[in-house]
Amino acid sequence: MKKLVMALALASAGCSGVEQRDFEAVRDKVDKLELELKNKNDLQVHLFNELVQKHTGLGDRVTQMDVLLRSLQATSAQLEDRVKALMASQKNTGGDAPVAAPSDPKKREEIILFVKAKLNELRQGKIKTEDAVPLLLPYADQAAPLALDELVAAVTNFDYAKQLETILSKLPSDSVKVPLQAALKQRGLRESAARIIGQTKAPDLGKLLEEHGESNDEDFKLLVGESLVLCKNAKGLPILIISLRSGEVTNRTIAIAALKKLAQHQDFGYRPAATHEQNATAVKSWEEWYEKGGKTIFD
């Protein structure tokens, strides 16, 4: 190509009349053109090789992910079989206590993966609450803190949060006591913790709420009072009576509804929609009721 371009340049200008410098200028231009073409070709080859390498690497990663997924699925299936066998064994022996978690770190890791997988299925609607409880019950010690962690992230998913609260309320007290005690001190989680304790109706868990009866958060304080009463703890009654003076009609309605259940549906004339002045006599009657017999209502 170089020779052809030079020949054409010489022919067009006349070989005999072309000066040496013109000839060199043409030759330089041809050399630059060839260099540019070579560089472009080299760049294209480099880019193509990079693309092939990246494609190959992506394929390898997809293969690795597929292998990992299959491994997790197999582990989950094995754990489900173990759960079914353990549940069947408990049923045959008449035992109600949860199976202790294995001491082997590998097995603990498998259990954690299993619990997370079941919670994920619950969140996605693949299993129902009543299906999840028996699957998680044998691993309550691991399920309790993991379910509470899920609750923190389930702020905008009301249905899932309610399912988690129900599951936690079905786990043994020994498994949820420490996690719930910590949760009661966390804003955004303490309301759920109080509701869970109320749902358990367990007196030993109810004691965890006693130190929270003086909270400045009126809504949380009312919830503590409700749950204490559900756990047959009379320390919830003064909280409910104080809530009768709440500035929120909703809180007053909740408080009187809870108190009426304990006083054979007596309300002493209290009306949630009435003013504090109009309810003053009724509130005083509730205070007297508590002093005369309310303190010992659960004895």
N, C-alpha and C positions, 0 to 999 in steps of 0.2 A: 504493500500500500504506500509505503514511504517513497519508494522509487517512482511509482505511478504519479503521485502528487507532484513530485519534483519535475518529472518529465513534462507534465501538463503545464506547470508553471514556466518552464524554460521555453516550451513550444509557443505558448501564448505571448511571451515577451520577446521571443527571438533569441536563439541561443547565442548568436554572435554579438548581440547588443546588450546582454544582461551583465551587469557588473557583479563582481564577487560578493559585495555586501548585500545586494538584493537576494542573491542565491542563499546566503547564510540566514537571512531574515526569514525566508520561506521555510528553510530547513528547521529553524527554531520553532516556528509556529506548528509545524508538523510534529516535532518532538513533544511539544506541550500538549497537543491534542491527543497523541498516543498515551502520554502519561496520565492525562485526565480520564481517558477511557479505561486504562488499567486500574486506576484507583477506584473508579465506580464499580468495576467488575469485582475487585477485591472486597469492597464494602458490601456488595450484594451477597457474595459468598459468605462473608462473616455473619451478616444478619440471618441468612438462611440457616447456618449452622447453629446459631443461638436459638432460633425458633424451634429447631428440631430437638435441641437439648432440653428446652423448657417444656416442650410437649411430652418428651419422654419422662422428665421428672414429675410432671403432673399426673401422668399415667401411673407411675410408681406410687405416688401418694394416694391416689384413688384406690389402688389395689390394697395398700396398707390399711386404709380406713375401712374397706370392705371386710378385711380379715379381722380387724378389731371389733367391728360391729357384730360379725358372726360369733366372735368369741364371747362378747357381752350377752348376746341373745342366748347362747348355750349356757352361760353361767346363770342367767336369770331363770332359764327353764329348770336347771338343776336345783336351784334354790326353791323354786315353787314346788317341786317334787318333795324336797325336804320338809317344807312347811306343811304340805298335805299329810306327810307321814307323821310329823310331830303332832299335828292337830288330831289325827286319828289315834295316835298313841295316848294323848291326853284324854281323849273321849273314852277310850277303852279302860283306862286306869282310873277314871273319875277325877283326875287332877285338874285344878283350875289355875294353878300358878304358871306363869310364863316360863319358857325354857331359858336357862341361863345362856348368855352369849359365850361363844367359844373364846378360849384364851389365845389361840393361834392367830397372830396378826393377819395372816393371809385370809383366814376364814372371816375375821372381823371386816376386812376390806371387801370381801365378797358380800357380806351381809349389808354393808353400807351401800354398795352398788345396787343390791336388790331393793333396799328400802327406797333409794332415790328413783329407781325405775318404776316402782309401784306408785310413788307420789306423782311422778311425771304422767303416768297413765291416768291417774285420778284427775289431774289438772286438764288433761286432754279429753276427758269424758269417756275414756276407754273402759274404765271400771267404775263402779258405784261405791259410795261410802261403806255400805254393808258388805261389799266384797273385799274392800281394802282392810277393814278391821281384823278379820281372822288371819289375813296374810301377814300383817305387821305385828300382831299381838305377840308371837314368839320372840320377836326382836324389839320389844318395847324400849329397852335401854338405848338402842340406837335410833329408833323411830321418833322418840319424843323430841330430842334436840333438833333433829333434821326437820321435823314437821313444824316446829316453832320458827326455824330459819325460813321455811317456806312462807309462814304467816307474815313475816316481815316484808317479803316481796309480793304478797298477795293483797296489798292495800286496795288496788283498783279492781280486784277480782273478788267480788263479794261472795258469790256462790262457792268458789273454791275455798275461801277463808272459812266459811261456815262448815264446809266438809272437814277441813283440817281441825277445827275446834271440836267437832263431834268425835273425830277419831281420837284426839288427845284425851278427851273425857272418858273414853272407853279403855284407855291403857291403865295398868296397875298404878296405884298411888306411889309406890316406891320408885317407879320409873320416871314419873312426871314431876315429882316433888321438887327436886333441885332445879330442873329447867324452868318450872313455873315460878319458883321463888326468885330466880334471876329475871325472868320476863316481867314480873310485877314492878320492877324498878326501871323498866325501859319504856320511854314514851313511844306511843305508836304500837306497843305490844302489850302493855299492861291491861288494857281493856279486854283484849282477847283472853289473857291469862285469868282475869277475874271471872269472865263468863265460863271458861272451861272448868274452873273450880266449882262454880255454882252448878254446872251440869253434872259433875261427879257426885255431888251431894255427900262428899266424904268429909266427916268432921275433922280428920287429921289434916286434910288439905285446907279446910276452912280456916284453921289457925294461922295459915300464911297470910291471910287477909287482915288480921287484927291490927297490924302496925300501919295499915294504909287507911284506916278509918278517919284520920285527921287530914286527909289530902285537901289541898286548896282547890283542886279541880272538882267542881260540883258534880259533873256528870260521872266522873270516875268514882267519886265518893259514893254516889247513889248506887252504882253498880256493885261496889264493894259491899254495901249494906244488903242489897238483894241477895248476893251470893252467900254472904255469911248466914243469912236466914235460911237459905236453901240447904246449907250444910248444918242446920240446927244449932247455930251459934247465936246466942241471945245478944251478943255485942253488935249485931247488925241492926237491932231494933232502934236504938237511939239515933242511928244514922238515918233511918227511914223517917223517923219522927221529925228530925231536923229538916229533912227534905220537904216536909209538908209546908215549910215556909219559903221554899225556893221561888225565885223570881220567874222560873219557867213553868208554864202550865203542864208541859209534857212531863217534867220531873215530878211535879206534884201528883199527877195522875198515876204515874208508875209507883210512887211511894204509897199512896193510899190503897192501891190495888193489892200490893204486897202485904200491907198491914191488915187489911180486911180478911185475908185468907187465914190469918192467925187469930183473929178475934171473932170467929164464927160469923163473918160477914157484917159485923158491926162497924159503922163508920163514925159514930158519934156526931153525925150531922155535918161532917166535913165535905166540902165541895171544891174540887180542884179549880173550877173556873171563878170561884168567889174571891173577894179581896182578902188580904191578911186580917183586916179588922173584922170582917164577917166570919172568918174561920178561927178567930182567936180562942173562942170558948171550946171549939172542937179540938184544937191542938192541945189545949190545957187538959182536956179529957184524955187524950192519947198519952200525955205525959204521966197522968195519974194511973192510967191503965198499966203502963210499963212499971211504975214503982210498986204497984200492988200485986201484980202477978206476971207481968211480962218478963221480968228478969229470970224467972224460973220456969218459963213456958216449955223449955226443952229438957228440963231435968227429969 
